């Protein structure tokens, strides 16, 4: 089980659906999926944070405002890392959150298994 990341520059385009929207994918990452899933599972639930809401089994979508709020949780997430794979996953997530938060109209999608 892992969580892949996709950054879109607009409302995501799902190829299987009938839509006249153009593809919006800017970049994606799947190399740290399992470590990212492990980290998300360590977060306390029902808090004011955003990252704990990421569903490892379904897709979770953050817009630029939610990504900006989630950036405040990253120091805590980095403190929870127990190995190099988790550190790499957290740093990858940090980069995606920063890019989403600074790109107007963008969306970060956590693609669950």
Buried (B, 14 or more C-beta within 10 A) or exposed (E): EBBBBBBBBBBBBEEEEEEEEEEBEBEEBEBBBBBBBBBBEEBEEEEEBBBBBBEBEEBBBBBBEBBBBBBEBBEEBBEEBEEEBBBBBBBBBBBBBBBBBEBEEBBBBBBBE
